[in-house]
């Protein structure tokens, strides 16, 4: 029962944080496409780890991540207004590189397939 509730809370936090980043943050350093990939709150709801995927150059990623970390208090306050919880969790914002890693692995697999196809044609 508690696991089901924590899953619902995580999804609701993810949805609201995504809306806040997209619509309410006016920081010019937030550039590129930012998506919230995962939110994991602790059982006591004191902390929530927010995983972000940021599309852009490395400099844009760093600036956007810094801006979002600096505005975590604003995001937390907005989440507290929008979601009724006993405690509004403190947000720990981190960069999620899993999409880039997946694309890198996919490109390696494609190169291996191409080299296998070439070796079969040469045989």
Secondary structure, DSSP 8 states (H G I E B T S, - for coil): -HHHHHHHHHHHHHHHHHHHHHHT---TT--SEEEEEEEEE-TTSSEEEEEEEEES-HHHHHHHHHHHHHTHHHHHHHHHHHS--SS--EEEEEE--HHHHHHHHHHHHHHHHHHHHHHHHH-
